[in-house]
Each structure stands twice: as structure tokens, then as C-alpha cells.
Amino acid sequence: MNSLTNFKAKSTPTAQLKSTNYDRAEQQFINLLEMEDLDKKIQAQPAIATDFEMAMEAALKSAYEDAPGDDAAHRFLQRILYRINRLKLFWYDDLRHYTNERSIYLQLVRDQIEEAWQDWEIAQIDVAALQKLDPKQALIDRVAADLDPSLSDDSRYLREQMTEAGYRHLLAIGSFDGLVEGSRLSRILGGAANEVQCTLTKVLLEEYGNGRYTRKHSTFFAQMLNEFGMNTEPEAYFDLVPWEVLACDNHNFLVTERKIYFLRYCGGLTYFEVAGPSWYRNYLAAAQRLQLSAAAMGYWELHIKEDERHGQWMLDDVALPLAEQYPGEAWQLVLGYDQEKLMGDRAGSAVVRSVRQAER
């Protein structure tokens, strides 16, 4: 089997699919990632990737074809996809880690997972109904509803019951995004100068503390971790991150990397900035109830203040102007908004489940 030109794993009996060792397959994939001349070596020795490819084939079926979908399969696929996607960012580490950043084999792995996963995600949204809406009014109505939503059971749990141990677990998972925040936004800023581009740049600059490291949002997150003696290295708690959170990250890599999805990304970012303060108020309320230090909650306070402003910018100066500029495709802004909300709610529920488990 030539993995580069005919990338399809061999069929595997059902009993074998159920017993797939995803951890072992992921480790094999990590070994491939670090291999010099990966494409040439797989062409010469396809067997070095066989176990991984068979595991991937099993996971694709278990996650996206079988109902309701196997969590272990979802986790494996999103972790593999993230390991590929993260090569699009620079981590200030050993340059040899990027030796395969343009590998054809890795592209094929990414594309095969993304295609099945994105088909599964989009099937959960009534796209035909979105295409019939007035996109500008739909965005205005959604923003109005999401600015101050009623408290869910998960929100009440965080505010009223989460322990300090649960809060630390929440920070560990949150550090996955919090320590590299804004990085994906940077990937869609290039191109022709206009008001939309300038607004997006303004949002990015505020995320990056307007060029001052001490004011960068990730610095505030690191301070929260330091208050508990936790690891402040990016991805230190990768193994704690639920697949639903990884899916949000991988989705953002996709819609920022492919400019045909620019409207979807801007719609999604509009929701993220609008809804963010309501999540952060839950975390802040929990920290205040636990009587934690100011440094142990500073990131939430900063975001509540700044994201309220960012949400208004995103609606008034990005989403609505883009709806006017692309009237025939403006429904994609609403799709991006709704998809970010759907995936964000799913991820939020997964985080709360993980916190509850950690507390037990």
C-alpha cells in the first residue's frame, strides 16, 4: 500500500475496530511527525504507518458513522488533527519539530479527517433554513439574545458549587487556549486594506496587549496558574483537554486557513466575542465565592471588560459590513455564528463534566 498516493487503510473486522488501541496509534503518529524525510520514508516503507492508518480508519467509522459516536474515537481524531494543525503556529521550540510542516502525507491525513468530521458537524445545522434568513437581522437578533443569556444548570454549578480543586482543573483545561490566545486570528489579517481588516487587527492588538507582554491576555492567564503553582507552559495540560474543546480549536484552524471560509470565521468570532463575557462571569463568580486572590481571577475580569467592546465591534464593524459586501453569501456569517455557538456549548458542557469528575 502506497500511503501517499492511495491513502486508504485496509478494511478491518468489526471486532478489531472495537479493540483499537488509540494511544498506541497516536504514539506511532507522533513518531512519524518527528521523522526526517517522512514522505520519502513512507513511500519506501508504507508499513511504518499501517497501524496508525488502521486506527484512523476505525476511528472515522466509530466517530462519524456509528451512532451516537464513540468518545475515544472522537478524542483520537481531534488530537491527531490538532498535532498537524499546530504546525501552522510557531512555538519557540526546537526548529527540527517543523521538519514535516509541508508534508504531503500529513496533508492527506488532515484532509481525510477534516472531510468526514466537517460533514458530520454541518449535518447538525439546517443550512437551507439559514440561507432563507435576512442575514443582517439574523445576526442582530442572535447578538441581542446572547449578550446576557439566562443561567444554565452548568453555569449555576460553576458559580455556586465548584470547589477550589475544580477551579484549578478548569484553569488547566482553559490554559490550552488561554496561553496562546489570538494566534489563529492573526492568520486571516493579510490582504487588501479596508475597515473590516482594521477592526480585526484592533481586536488582535488588544488580545496581544497592544504589543506589551505584561498586558498580553495570555500573561494574565499565566498569572492565574502561578497563583496555584501550576505549569505555565503552553499545552502542559493537553491530556486533560476534552475532544469537544479540541474540535473548537481545529475548526478555527480550518476556517482561518481557508480563505473561502472567511465569512464563516468572522461570524464565529462575532459569537465568541459576544458570548465570552457571560462565560467569564461564571468563572469570576466562582473565584469570588472561593475568596481567591485578584491574580487568580484577573484574566476573567479583563476579558469581561474588553470582550464586551469586541463583541460590539465584531457586529457593527465586521459582520454587518461583510453582509452588505457579500449579499449572496452573507448567510455564511450566520452559519459561522451558529456553528461556533453549537460547538462552544458542547465544549462548555464537556469542560463542566470534566471538572465534576476531577472533584469526585
C-alpha positions in Angstrom: 0.0 0.0 0.0 1.4 3.4 -1.0 0.2 5.7 1.7 1.0 8.9 -0.2 -0.9 8.1 -3.4 -3.5 5.6 -2.2 -4.3 6.8 1.3 -6.8 4.3 2.5 -6.4 1.9 5.3 -7.2 -1.8 4.8 -10.6 -3.0 5.9 -10.6 -4.3 9.4 -13.0 -6.8 11.1 -15.6 -5.2 13.5 -14.1 -6.9 16.5 -10.7 -5.4 15.8 -12.2 -1.9 15.3 -13.7 -2.1 18.8 -10.4 -3.0 20.4 -8.3 -0.4 18.6 -5.5 0.9 20.8 -5.8 4.7 20.1 -3.0 5.6 22.5 -0.5 3.3 20.7 -1.6 4.6 17.3 -1.2 8.2 18.4 2.3 7.4 19.6 3.1 5.9 16.2 1.8 9.1 14.6 4.0 11.2 16.9 7.0 9.2 15.8 6.0 9.9 12.2 5.7 13.6 12.9 9.3 13.7 14.1 10.8 11.6 11.3 13.2 13.2 8.9 12.1 12.9 5.3 8.7 11.5 6.3 7.2 11.4 2.8 10.1 9.6 1.3 10.3 7.1 4.1 6.6 6.2 3.9 6.9 5.8 0.1 9.7 3.4 0.7 8.2 1.6 3.7 4.4 2.0 3.9 4.3 -0.4 6.8 5.7 2.2 9.2 2.3 3.9 9.1 0.0 0.9 8.8 -1.1 0.6 12.5 -1.9 4.3 12.6 -3.8 4.3 9.4 -5.9 1.3 10.5 -6.7 3.1 13.8 -7.7 6.2 11.9 -10.0 4.2 9.6 -11.6 2.6 12.7 -12.0 5.9 14.4 -13.6 7.6 11.4 -16.2 5.0 11.3 -16.8 4.9 15.1 -17.0 8.7 15.4 -18.9 9.8 12.3 -20.8 6.8 11.0 -21.9 4.8 14.1 -24.5 6.4 16.4 -24.1 8.1 18.8 -20.3 8.2 18.1 -17.5 6.9 20.3 -15.8 9.4 22.6 -12.5 7.6 22.4 -12.6 7.8 18.6 -13.5 11.5 18.6 -10.7 12.2 21.0 -8.1 10.3 18.9 -9.1 12.1 15.7 -9.2 15.5 17.2 -5.8 15.0 18.9 -4.2 13.8 15.6 -5.8 16.8 13.7 -4.5 19.2 16.3 -1.0 17.8 16.2 -1.0 18.6 12.5 -2.7 22.0 12.8 -0.4 23.3 15.5 2.5 23.2 13.0 0.9 26.3 11.5 2.0 28.3 14.6 5.5 28.9 15.9 6.1 27.6 19.4 9.6 29.0 20.0 10.9 25.5 20.4 13.3 23.2 18.5 13.3 24.1 14.8 13.5 20.4 14.0 9.9 20.0 15.2 8.8 21.7 12.0 10.6 19.4 9.6 7.3 18.0 8.3 5.2 21.1 8.3 4.7 20.8 4.5 4.5 17.0 4.3 2.1 15.7 1.7 1.4 12.7 3.9 0.3 14.9 6.8 -1.9 17.0 4.4 -3.6 13.8 3.3 -4.2 12.7 6.9 -5.6 16.1 7.8 -7.9 16.2 4.7 -9.3 12.8 5.4 -10.2 13.5 9.0 -11.5 17.0 8.2 -13.7 15.9 5.4 -15.5 13.2 7.5 -15.6 15.4 10.6 -16.9 18.6 8.9 -19.6 16.6 7.1 -20.7 15.3 10.5 -20.6 18.8 12.0 -22.5 20.5 9.2 -25.2 17.8 9.3 -26.2 19.1 12.7 -27.3 22.5 11.3 -30.2 23.3 8.9 -28.2 25.2 6.4 -31.1 25.5 4.0 -33.1 27.4 6.6 -30.2 29.7 7.3 -30.0 30.6 3.6 -33.6 31.9 3.7 -33.0 34.4 6.5 -32.3 38.1 6.3 -28.6 37.7 7.4 -28.2 41.1 8.9 -31.4 40.9 11.0 -30.5 37.3 12.0 -27.1 38.4 13.3 -28.6 41.4 15.2 -31.2 39.1 16.8 -28.7 36.5 17.8 -26.3 39.0 19.3 -29.2 40.5 21.4 -30.1 37.1 22.7 -26.6 36.0 23.5 -25.3 39.1 25.3 -26.9 38.2 28.6 -28.3 34.6 28.5 -30.2 33.1 31.3 -28.1 30.9 33.7 -27.9 27.2 32.7 -27.5 24.4 35.1 -23.8 24.3 34.2 -23.5 28.0 34.9 -25.1 27.6 38.3 -22.8 24.7 39.2 -19.7 26.8 38.4 -21.0 29.8 40.3 -22.4 28.0 43.3 -20.8 24.6 43.8 -17.4 24.3 42.1 -14.6 23.7 44.6 -11.1 25.2 44.5 -9.9 21.8 43.2 -12.5 22.1 40.4 -11.4 25.7 39.7 -7.8 24.5 39.3 -8.9 21.8 36.9 -10.9 24.5 34.9 -7.7 26.6 34.7 -5.7 23.6 33.5 -8.1 23.0 30.6 -8.5 26.7 29.9 -4.8 27.2 29.7 -4.8 25.2 26.4 -6.4 28.3 24.7 -5.6 30.9 27.3 -1.8 30.7 26.9 -1.8 31.1 23.1 -5.0 33.2 22.7 -5.5 35.2 19.5 -2.9 33.3 17.5 -5.4 31.9 14.9 -6.9 35.4 14.4 -3.5 36.5 13.1 -3.8 34.2 10.2 -6.7 36.0 8.5 -5.4 39.6 8.7 -3.3 39.7 5.5 -4.8 41.1 2.3 -6.3 44.3 1.0 -6.7 47.2 3.4 -10.2 48.1 4.5 -12.3 48.9 7.6 -13.1 45.3 8.3 -9.4 44.3 8.3 -8.5 47.3 10.6 -11.2 46.3 13.1 -10.0 42.7 13.2 -6.4 44.0 13.6 -7.6 46.2 16.5 -9.1 43.1 18.2 -5.9 41.2 17.8 -3.8 44.0 19.1 -5.9 44.2 22.3 -5.5 40.4 22.7 -1.8 40.9 22.5 -1.7 43.8 25.0 -1.0 46.3 22.2 2.5 44.9 21.9 3.2 44.9 25.7 3.9 41.4 27.0 2.9 42.4 30.5 -0.6 43.4 29.2 -1.0 40.4 26.8 -4.0 38.4 27.8 -2.0 35.2 28.0 0.2 36.8 30.6 -2.9 37.3 32.8 -3.8 33.7 32.3 -0.3 32.6 33.3 -0.6 34.7 36.5 -3.7 32.7 37.4 -1.8 29.5 37.0 1.1 30.8 39.0 -1.2 31.6 41.9 -1.7 27.8 42.3 1.8 26.7 41.4 0.6 25.3 38.1 2.6 24.8 34.9 2.5 27.8 32.7 4.0 26.2 29.6 1.6 26.1 26.6 -0.1 22.7 26.1 1.2 21.5 29.5 -2.3 20.1 30.3 -3.0 18.8 26.8 -4.1 15.4 28.0 -6.9 16.9 30.1 -8.5 18.7 27.2 -11.8 17.2 26.1 -12.2 16.4 22.5 -15.0 18.9 22.2 -12.6 21.7 23.1 -10.0 20.4 20.6 -12.8 20.4 18.0 -13.3 24.1 18.5 -9.6 24.7 18.0 -9.4 22.5 15.0 -12.4 24.2 13.5 -10.8 27.6 13.9 -7.6 26.4 12.3 -9.7 25.2 9.3 -11.8 28.4 8.8 -8.7 30.7 9.2 -6.5 28.6 6.9 -9.1 28.5 4.1 -10.0 32.0 2.9 -13.2 30.7 1.3 -14.4 30.3 4.8 -13.6 33.9 5.8 -17.2 34.8 6.3 -17.8 31.8 8.5 -14.8 32.7 10.6 -16.0 36.3 11.1 -19.5 35.1 12.0 -17.9 32.6 14.5 -15.6 35.2 16.0 -18.6 37.5 16.4 -20.4 34.9 18.6 -17.2 34.2 20.5 -16.6 37.8 21.4 -20.3 38.5 22.2 -20.8 35.4 24.4 -17.4 35.3 26.1 -18.3 37.7 28.9 -21.2 35.5 30.0 -18.8 32.5 30.4 -16.2 34.6 32.2 -18.8 36.0 34.7 -19.4 32.4 35.8 -15.7 31.8 36.4 -15.3 35.1 38.1 -18.3 34.5 40.4 -16.8 31.1 41.3 -13.4 32.7 42.1 -15.0 35.4 44.2 -17.1 32.9 46.1 -14.0 30.9 46.8 -12.3 34.1 48.0 -9.3 33.7 45.7 -6.7 36.4 45.1 -7.1 39.1 42.5 -4.3 37.5 40.4 -6.2 34.2 40.5 -9.1 35.7 38.6 -7.6 38.7 36.7 -7.9 37.2 33.3 -11.7 36.9 33.7 -12.1 40.5 34.8 -10.0 41.7 31.8 -12.0 39.7 29.3 -15.4 40.8 30.6 -14.4 44.4 30.1 -12.7 44.0 26.7 -14.9 41.4 25.1 -18.0 43.4 25.6 -16.4 46.0 23.4 -15.0 43.5 21.0 -18.5 41.9 20.5 -19.9 45.3 19.5 -17.0 45.9 17.1 -17.5 42.5 15.6 -21.2 43.0 14.9 -21.1 46.7 13.8 -17.8 46.9 12.1 -17.2 43.4 10.8 -20.2 41.2 10.4 -22.8 43.7 9.2 -20.4 45.4 6.7 -19.4 42.0 5.3 -23.1 41.1 5.0 -23.6 44.2 2.8 -20.4 43.4 0.8 -21.3 39.8 0.1 -25.2 39.8 0.0 -25.3 36.4 -1.8 -23.0 34.7 0.7 -23.9 36.6 3.8 -25.7 33.5 5.2 -22.3 32.1 5.8 -21.8 34.7 8.6 -24.9 33.3 10.3 -23.7 29.7 9.7 -20.3 30.6 11.3 -22.1 32.2 14.3 -24.4 29.3 14.8 -21.7 26.7 14.4 -19.4 28.5 16.9 -22.3 28.6 19.4 -23.2 24.9 18.9 -19.6 23.8 19.2 -18.9 26.2 22.1 -21.9 25.0 24.1 -20.8 21.4 23.5 -17.3 22.2 24.7 -18.5 24.1 27.7 -20.6 21.1 28.8 -17.7 18.8 28.3 -15.5 21.0 30.5 -18.0 21.1 33.3 -18.3 17.3 33.1 -14.5 17.0 33.4 -14.5 19.4 36.4 -17.2 17.4 38.1 -15.2 14.2 37.5 -12.0 15.8 38.8 -13.8 16.9 42.0 -15.0 13.4 42.6 
